[in-house]
């Protein structure tokens, strides 16, 4: 009887762990995707600043401003 109760308790604990793992994965993947997008936008900003600094090119400055607005919008800072 003790073996049966231990098995039921173990199964229940395992189900709880599985549910918590699913919740973590469901939260972590969107966060990871958002961070990847923000990193890409920051890299685009950096490259635009470098391009403008090196070439004094207005197109690079425009690209920087466009990327900056995308970054602000993505972060919800507006």
Secondary structure, DSSP 8 states (H G I E B T S, - for coil): -HHHHHHHHHHHHHHHHHHHHHHHHHHHHHHHHHHHHHHHHHHHHHHHHHHHHHH--HHHHHHHHHHHHHHHHHHT--
